[in-house]
């Protein structure tokens, strides 16, 4: 078979039509739920999106920094990266429970660790099932809260950890 090659200019100018794959009924439906990662901090159940880069570990030794508040536990070396570690549970008037874990959120220069109560958990929440209103939480968390859900008698609150970490940084600079 002797095929004749197209001139490159002609080949680039050609229109190609790819066959459309038949859409399955499932792909046409809107998702009804979103997956979240939950953790408890000072007795409050907070949620972050499931796609958030997060790692949970036993707290390694933190190296205290001079002239920092008590809720800044210091720096840890995590695979060659220095990360600040915060324990804001006392600021939230929450009890520090045995079995605390370090939850590292973010990556690179934006990564930081938060001490949390126990292990994180995952759960699926309805997209349109949030309840209205605000809980009586400490003012430190209030600006960083999003939607609220009630599940199994527990209040679950979506949470913007990036804005909280920026606020903690500003608090340390003052």
N, C-alpha and C positions, 0 to 999 in steps of 0.2 A: 504494500500500500504506500503510495506516494502521496503524502499530505503536503499541501502547499501552505506555507506559513503566511500569516497575515502581516502586513506592514504594521509596525508598532503604532503609528499614528491612527490607523484604521482600528486597530484592536482597542486602543484607549477610548476611541469615540463610540464604540459599540455599546448598546444598552443590553444589560443582562437582567433577566427576570428570574428571580429565584422562586421556586414553588413555595407557597405558604404551607406550613405544617398545620394540620387540622388542630384547632384549639380544643383542648379537652374541657368539659364542663367545669372541672375544678379550677382551671386557670382563669376562667371568666368570672368566677365568684370573688368578691372582695374578702380579704381576710377578716375574720370575726374576732380574733384575739391577738394579743401581742405577748411575746415572751419577755419576762423581766427577771433580773437578778435582784434578790432581796437580801438585806442584812439588817441586823439590829444594832443600834448604837444608843446607849443610854436609855433603853426601854422603848425606843421608837423604831418602827419597822420602815426602812427606807428602800426605795426601788430605783434601779438604774436600768437603761436598756440592755437587752441581752447581748448586743454586739459590742458593748463596752470592753475595752481591753482591761482586764482585771486579773489579779493573781492573789491567792490567799496563802498565808504561810504562818508558821509559828514565828512569833516576833524575835528577830535576831537582836543582839546587843546594839543599842543605839548610843551614839557618841554625843553627849550633851554639848550644846553650844553656849558659850558664856553670854550672860545678859539676855537670855530668852525666857519667855513665860513658861510656866510649869507644863502647860498643855502642849508645848513643842518638846517632844521627847528627844529630839536631836536628829542626827544623820545616820543612815545605814549605808553599807556598801552592798549593793545588789548587782552582782555580775559586773563589777567594775564601774557602776554608776552610783553616784551619791544621791540618796533620796531623803527628803525631809519626812519625818514621821510625826504625826499629830495624834493626840488623844484628847478629843474635845468632849468626851463623855462627862467629865466633871463640870464643864461649862454648861452642859445641858441639864444639870442637876440629876444626872443619871448615876446609877450604881455601876461600879466596875465589877464585872462578874468573873469568876474563875473560868478559864477556858477561852480567854480573849485571843483573838487572832489579828494579824496584820493584813489588811486589805490594801494591796498596791493597785492604784488606779492610774491609767494613762501610760505614756511611754516617753522615753527620752527626757528632755529638760522639763517636760510638763508632768512627769510622774511624781506621785507622792503617796505616802502610806497613811491610812487611817486605822486606828485601833477600833475593832468591832467586837461585839459580843457573840461568840460562837462562830459557827460556819455559815457562809452565805447559803441561800437556797434559791431555786428557780421556780417560777410559777407563771402560768398563763392567765392573762386578765382580758376581759372583754374590751374591745376598742372603745365602745360607747357606754361603758358601765361606770364611769367615774361619778362620784357623788360631789355635791357642792358643799361649800363651807370651808372653814379653817379650823384646825385644831389649836388648842392652847399649848403651843410649843415655845421653846425658848426663842428669843429674838434673833439669836445667831443663825438658826436654821430657816426662819420664816421667809427671808427674801429668796431662798434657793429651792423652795418647794413648788411642786407642780400639781398634778391631779391627785385626788384622794380616792381610795377604794376601801370598802369594808368587806372582808372575807373571813369567815369563821369567827366572827366577833372581834377581829383585830383590824385596826386601822392601818392601811398601807399607803405610803405617800411616795409619789415619784419625786426625784431629787436631782438637782443639777450639781454634781460634784465639782465640776470645773469652776463654777462661780463661787462655791464655798472655798475652794483652794485659793482662788484669787483674793478672796476676802481675808483669809488667814494670812496670806502673804502681806497684805496691806496692814493688818493688825500687828505683824511682827516688825514692820518698818517704822511704826509709830512708837 
